[in-house]
């Protein structure tokens, strides 16, 4: 498994690309175009709820980013736990190439997932 610190770093890099003024604009447009948007399943996506809290004036944009980081880390932990319980034997994904690591992980998961 990749070190958790590396996963967190990659998640934060992705978050930096996603949490931009453009994201806020998109959330504003979605909020206006979908009836009862705040009750929509879309708000369960990482970062959407936090953007809405910012747009509604409940927290600053920086607080929204920090909350999204926390939720993302919690999600990573839940995924690790889920995978640990799905794969019956121990595997180590230590390849440096992320694409090869992803392909290897998918293969292992497909071969070992519990029904």
C-alpha positions as CSV (number, residue, x, y, z in Angstrom):
1,X,0.0,0.0,0.0
2,X,1.2,3.5,-0.7
3,X,2.1,5.4,2.5
4,X,-0.8,7.3,3.9
5,X,1.3,10.6,3.8
6,X,1.7,10.1,0.0
7,X,-2.0,9.6,-0.4
8,X,-2.8,12.7,1.6
9,X,-0.3,14.7,-0.4
10,X,-1.8,13.5,-3.7
11,X,-5.3,14.3,-2.4
12,X,-4.3,17.8,-1.4
13,X,-2.7,18.4,-4.8
14,X,-5.9,17.3,-6.5
15,X,-8.0,19.4,-4.1
16,X,-5.9,22.5,-5.0
17,X,-6.8,22.0,-8.6
18,X,-10.5,21.5,-7.8
19,X,-11.2,24.1,-5.1
20,X,-10.9,27.3,-7.2
21,X,-13.2,30.3,-7.9
22,X,-14.4,28.3,-10.9
23,X,-15.6,25.6,-8.6
24,X,-17.5,28.2,-6.6
25,X,-19.1,29.5,-9.8
26,X,-20.1,26.0,-10.8
27,X,-21.7,25.3,-7.4
28,X,-23.6,28.6,-7.6
29,X,-24.9,27.6,-11.0
30,X,-25.9,24.2,-9.8
31,X,-27.5,25.6,-6.7
32,X,-29.7,27.8,-8.9
33,X,-30.6,25.3,-11.5
34,X,-31.5,22.2,-9.4
35,X,-34.5,22.5,-7.1
36,X,-33.7,21.6,-3.5
37,X,-30.0,21.4,-4.5
38,X,-28.9,21.3,-0.8
39,X,-30.8,18.1,-0.4
40,X,-29.4,16.6,-3.6
41,X,-27.1,13.6,-3.6
42,X,-24.6,15.9,-5.4
43,X,-23.9,17.6,-2.1
44,X,-22.3,14.3,-0.8
45,X,-19.4,14.7,-3.1
46,X,-16.2,15.8,-1.4
47,X,-15.9,19.6,-1.4
48,X,-19.5,20.4,-2.5
49,X,-20.9,20.7,1.0
50,X,-18.0,22.9,2.1
51,X,-18.4,25.2,-0.9
52,X,-22.0,25.6,-0.1
53,X,-21.2,26.5,3.5
54,X,-18.9,29.2,2.1
55,X,-21.4,30.4,-0.5
56,X,-24.1,30.6,2.3
57,X,-21.7,32.7,4.4
58,X,-21.2,30.1,7.2
59,X,-17.4,29.8,6.7
60,X,-14.5,31.3,4.8
61,X,-13.1,29.8,1.7
62,X,-10.0,28.8,3.6
63,X,-12.2,27.0,6.2
64,X,-14.0,25.2,3.4
65,X,-10.7,24.0,2.0
66,X,-9.6,22.8,5.5
67,X,-12.9,21.0,6.1
68,X,-12.6,19.3,2.6
69,X,-9.1,18.2,3.5
70,X,-10.4,16.6,6.7
71,X,-13.3,14.9,4.9
72,X,-10.9,13.7,2.2
73,X,-8.5,12.2,4.8
74,X,-11.4,10.4,6.5
75,X,-12.5,9.0,3.2
76,X,-9.0,7.7,2.5
77,X,-9.0,6.0,5.8
78,X,-12.4,4.4,5.1
79,X,-11.2,3.2,1.7
80,X,-8.1,1.7,3.2
81,X,-10.2,-0.2,5.8
82,X,-12.6,-1.4,3.2
83,X,-9.8,-2.7,0.9
84,X,-8.1,-4.4,3.9
85,X,-11.3,-6.3,4.6
86,X,-11.9,-7.2,0.9
87,X,-8.6,-8.7,0.0
88,X,-8.0,-12.0,1.6
89,X,-4.2,-12.1,1.4
90,X,-1.5,-9.5,1.9
91,X,-0.1,-7.7,-1.1
92,X,2.3,-4.8,-1.4
93,X,2.0,-2.3,-4.2
94,X,5.5,-0.8,-4.2
95,X,5.9,0.1,-7.9
96,X,6.9,3.7,-8.3
97,X,4.9,4.2,-11.5
98,X,1.4,5.2,-10.3
99,X,-0.3,3.8,-13.4
100,X,1.3,0.4,-12.9
101,X,0.4,0.5,-9.2
102,X,-3.3,1.3,-10.1
103,X,-3.4,-1.5,-12.7
104,X,-1.9,-4.0,-10.2
105,X,-4.2,-2.9,-7.4
106,X,-7.3,-3.3,-9.7
107,X,-6.1,-6.8,-10.7
108,X,-5.6,-7.8,-7.1
109,X,-9.0,-6.4,-6.1
110,X,-10.8,-8.2,-8.9
111,X,-9.1,-11.5,-8.1
112,X,-9.7,-11.3,-4.3
113,X,-12.9,-9.4,-3.7
114,X,-15.2,-11.2,-1.3
115,X,-18.7,-11.8,-2.5
